[in-house]
Amino acid sequence: MVDVNELALVDVVQIFCIGRKNVTVSLRYSCGEVILVVADGNVIDAHYKNLRGKQAFFRAIAIDQAHPKRLQVTDLKKIPVRTIFEPWKKLIFHGLKKQGFGVLWEDFFPNYPNEVSP
């Protein structure tokens, strides 16, 4: 059995986005809490300390590489103001690229060029 706390943040996001879930994901790290909102298969909002939107999501990817987390998921009761407008695949791709992972669009999405390009 897999402990979801051991999954990488990008894997957790993919699970909820592919499943087209409407959830709030709370990730508690030793350095603070990240809140992600997934609605209809996309990350629509993220919070970390004073950061919001894509910047908070990208920071969460960086934090996730270095800190263990405690994950809690709750059903989304009300959809908040949307701060992220990119499709989740593009958001993850750019987040990993910002962290210095030498990812190529073609490697990240095996069906390229049939996938939507960045």
NORBEL-V10298 format. One line per field, one symbol per residue. ss: DSSP state (A for helix, B for strand, O for the rest). phi: phi as a letter, one per 40 degrees, with the letter a starting at -180 (. if undefined). A space follows every 50 residues. Layout:
# NORBEL-V10298
ss: ???
phi: ???
This chain:
# NORBEL-V10298
ss: OOOAAAOOAAAAAAAAAAOOOOBBBBBBBOOBBBBBBBBOOBBBBBBBOO BBOAAAAAAAAAAAAAOOBBBBBBBOOOOOOOOOOOOAAAAAAAAAAAOO OOOOAAAAOOOOOOOOOO
phi: .cccccccdcccccdccccfcbabbbbbbccibbbbbbbfgbcbaabafc cagdcccccccccccbbcbbbbbbcccaccccbbbccdccccdccccccg cccbdcccbccdcccccc
